[in-house]
């Protein structure tokens, strides 16, 4: 059984490492044109080392250098995004964090997302609840005033989707997929559309959302298979998360280009 308090403490320690570099580091450009920093690398090394020492039989998948270690026994994997929102991290915005998801087979069982700059810690595990800073949280019901509904999207949303001009809600991009999913799970936002992201961008958020009244599915309505995402190392197409009634409104308003 996973010691969730140990996981939280370990992630908070990783946050202290990240804080040393926040807004003070020059990024390098990876082959996929995304940023990587010394902060990403040190946080990942710390987390991978700690997890492998504590749970040596578990598998690990981590973003930087495409770290991938199959389980020695069993089918449990830790999925790590050392800094989800590296662009925000580099530029001094607070919407970045450390994401760790735990998956058994094709089932997300625990998710942790810590935002050091805001001191917000989101997690979901064996309790069956979604916790933010030690408080049980819930996904928001459909707003009475739809013009005040909040849809969170990727920064390149405009390149993938067209939006019906009659859509009444607000659309925002905050720079971190894990933050977006955590905000939907805890009621700060109503839905999120995610592009076909790598598994490390999704695992923690999927595990957090599973403990809510929200649905996670591909934008075209087909089910999401965690096993297929792990195999491909990324989602197969855009994903949408939220309560079913809000998902329907977003699907009616947004069209893939």
SVG drawing of the C-alpha trace seen along z (x, -y; Angstrom):
<svg xmlns="http://www.w3.org/2000/svg" viewBox="-29 -36 49 46">
<polyline fill="none" stroke="black" stroke-width="0.4" points="0.0,0.0 1.2,-3.5 2.1,-5.8 0.3,-8.9 1.8,-11.1 5.3,-10.0 4.4,-10.9 3.1,-14.3 6.2,-15.1 8.5,-13.9 6.7,-16.1 6.9,-19.1 10.7,-18.5 10.9,-18.4 9.0,-21.7 11.8,-23.3 14.3,-22.2 12.1,-23.7 11.8,-27.0 15.5,-27.6 15.2,-27.9 11.9,-29.7 12.1,-32.6 16.0,-32.5 16.9,-29.9 17.6,-29.9 15.8,-27.1 17.1,-24.7 14.9,-23.7 14.1,-20.0 13.6,-18.2 9.8,-18.8 10.4,-22.6 9.3,-22.7 11.4,-24.0 13.5,-22.1 15.4,-23.6 17.9,-22.5 14.9,-22.7 13.0,-20.1 16.0,-17.8 16.9,-18.0 13.3,-17.6 12.9,-14.5 16.1,-13.0 15.1,-13.5 11.6,-12.1 12.7,-9.0 15.5,-8.2 13.2,-8.5 10.4,-6.4 12.8,-3.7 14.4,-3.5 11.0,-3.3 9.1,-1.2 11.8,0.7 9.4,3.1 7.3,0.4 7.6,-1.0 8.4,-4.6 7.7,-6.8 9.0,-10.4 9.1,-13.1 12.7,-14.2 15.0,-11.9 11.9,-9.7 12.6,-7.7 10.7,-4.4 11.1,-1.5 8.7,1.4 7.6,2.9 9.8,5.6 6.7,7.2 3.0,6.3 1.6,3.7 2.0,0.4 3.6,-2.6 4.5,-6.1 4.1,-8.7 6.1,-11.9 6.0,-15.4 8.7,-17.2 7.4,-20.6 4.1,-20.8 4.0,-24.3 7.7,-24.9 7.0,-27.9 5.2,-29.6 8.0,-28.4 10.6,-30.1 8.7,-33.3 7.7,-33.8 4.0,-32.9 2.8,-30.9 0.7,-28.3 3.1,-25.4 3.6,-22.4 4.9,-19.0 2.6,-16.2 2.8,-12.5 0.2,-10.0 0.1,-6.3 -1.5,-3.8 -2.2,-0.1 -2.7,1.7 -5.1,-0.6 -6.6,-2.2 -5.4,-5.6 -5.4,-5.1 -3.7,-8.2 -2.9,-11.6 -0.8,-14.4 -0.3,-18.0 1.6,-20.6 1.9,-24.2 4.8,-25.7 4.2,-29.3 0.6,-29.2 1.1,-26.5 -1.8,-24.6 -1.7,-20.8 -4.3,-18.7 -4.5,-15.0 -6.8,-12.0 -6.1,-8.5 -7.6,-5.7 -10.0,-7.9 -12.2,-8.4 -12.2,-12.2 -10.4,-15.0 -8.4,-17.0 -7.1,-20.5 -4.9,-21.8 -6.5,-19.2 -10.1,-20.2 -12.5,-17.9 -13.5,-19.6 -16.1,-18.9 -16.6,-19.6 -18.9,-22.5 -22.4,-21.8 -23.5,-23.5 -23.6,-27.2 -26.9,-29.0 -25.3,-31.8 -23.6,-30.1 -21.8,-33.2 -19.9,-32.8 -18.9,-29.2 -15.1,-28.6 -13.6,-26.3 -9.8,-25.8 -7.8,-25.1 -4.3,-24.6 -2.4,-27.7 -2.7,-26.4 -6.4,-25.8 -7.1,-28.4 -5.1,-26.3 -7.1,-23.1 -10.7,-24.3 -13.2,-26.8 -15.7,-28.2 -19.3,-29.1 -19.6,-32.9 -22.8,-32.2 -20.9,-30.3 -21.6,-32.2 -18.9,-30.9 -15.4,-32.1 -12.3,-30.4 -9.0,-30.6 -5.5,-29.1 -3.3,-28.9 -0.4,-27.0 -0.5,-23.7 -2.7,-20.6 -2.5,-19.3 -3.6,-22.6 -6.5,-22.7 -7.7,-19.3 -7.2,-20.0 -9.2,-23.2 -12.1,-21.3 -12.0,-18.6 -12.2,-21.2 -14.8,-23.5 -12.7,-26.5 -13.5,-25.6 -16.3,-23.7 -14.5,-21.8 -11.1,-21.4 -10.1,-20.5 -6.7,-18.9 -4.7,-18.2 -3.2,-14.8 -0.8,-15.1 1.9,-12.7 1.0,-10.4 3.0,-12.4 0.8,-15.5 -2.4,-13.4 -1.8,-10.7 -2.1,-12.9 -5.1,-14.8 -6.9,-11.7 -6.4,-10.1 -7.8,-13.3 -10.8,-13.6 -11.8,-9.9 -12.8,-10.8 -15.3,-13.4 -18.6,-13.5 -16.7,-14.4 -16.3,-12.4 -13.0,-12.0 -13.3,-11.0 -12.0,-11.9 -13.5,-15.0 -15.3,-12.9 -17.1,-10.9 -15.0,-7.7 -13.7,-6.3 -10.2,-7.0 -8.0,-3.9 -5.2,-4.4 -3.6,-1.2 -3.5,-2.6 -2.1,-5.9 0.7,-4.2 1.5,-2.1 1.6,-5.1 3.1,-7.3 0.4,-9.9 -3.3,-10.4 -4.5,-9.4 -6.6,-12.6 -8.0,-15.6 -9.5,-14.9 -12.4,-16.7 -13.1,-16.5 -16.0,-17.9 -19.6,-17.1 -21.5,-15.5 -23.9,-18.4 -21.1,-20.9 -19.2,-18.6 -22.2,-18.5 -22.4,-22.3 -18.7,-22.5 -18.9,-19.9 -21.8,-21.7 -19.8,-25.0 -16.3,-23.8 -15.4,-22.2 -12.1,-20.5 -10.5,-22.2"/>
</svg>
